Amino acid sequence: MKFNDLLHRLMTREGGNPSLCFATRRVMIAGDPYILRQATVEDAPTLVEIERVIYGEAPWNAAAFVGDIKRPDRLYVVVETTGKVIVALVGLSLHFHQRNGHITNIAVSPAYQGRGMGTYLMKAMMAVAVAHKMTSMSLEVRIENRGAQHLYRRLGFEVCQQKHHYYLPDGGDAYEMKTKLMRMGEQQANGKTKPDLGL
């Protein structure tokens, strides 16, 4: 059996779509060293706590994170300090039939905000989506979260619709934002670069 055929079989789930995986790597973000790795179910309580600190009440519980982390069409990546402390997370869902990557979660611990970590994680997930032949990426953001909207706009996202009563339990409204994804050669031609993730 050819190596590429074997690799495809190993990375393909029963439905015919590849299972998402992310190799652990050391990266530099704003001049500081971190470790990027795929989240495990054991990380779920920590992910809940990061979101609780940010939002006051975590929008997802541990069971919700565990369920998503186990899905082959979902990818959760965490950022760790060199001391093995998780300080940020991002979740990506690939909708193969729509060729769309959807950001399910992104959160950065308050002490680490403003260091470019959110931008780095978004670019990393955009690169993963492109590597899996996605042509667009989408997400939801609270209408009042102007800071996050500014970040997403800088990455090419635009508001495509408003979703009323999207967030529980407070019933807050959300904007759905979307952008087209470009292959790496097109990104370079347009002066856009992605993190060096070895993808």
C-alpha positions, 0 to 999 in steps of 0.5 A: 500500500502506498504511504499516501493511501495509508496516511489517508486511511489512518486520518479518515473517519468512517464518514469519509472526512479526515479526523483533525489532529494537531502536533504539539509545537513550540512557538513564539508569540509576541517574543515569548515562548509558548507550547501549542498542543491539541486539547485533551478531555482532561483539559476540560475543567481548565477550559471552563475556568478560563471562560468563567474568569473572562465572562463571569459565568462559563458559557460551556460546561466541562461535559460540553467541552469533552463532547466536542473534543472527542468529535473527529471533525472538531479541533481544540488547541490550547496555549501553554506557558513553558510552565505547563499552564494553559492560558488560551484556547481555540476550537474549530469545527470543519463542515466539509459539505459546506467547506466552511471552518467554524470557530466554536470557542476562543478565549485568552486568560485576562493576564495574557490578553493584549499580547497578540495571542488571539490573533495568532490562534485565529491565524493558526485555525485559518491555516488548519482550515485551508490545509483541509480545503475549507474555502470560508470561515465563520464565527459568532461574536457578541454584539457588544464585544467591539474588541473581538469584532475589531480583531476579526475585521482585521483578519478579513471577517465581515458581519453577514447576519445578526442572531437574536437571543443567541447566547444563554442564559442571558439571551444576548444577541450575536453577529455572525461573521464570515471570511473567505479563505485563501490558499497559502500562495494567494495569502503570500501574494496579498501580503497576508501570512500565517503562523509557521505551523508546519502545515 
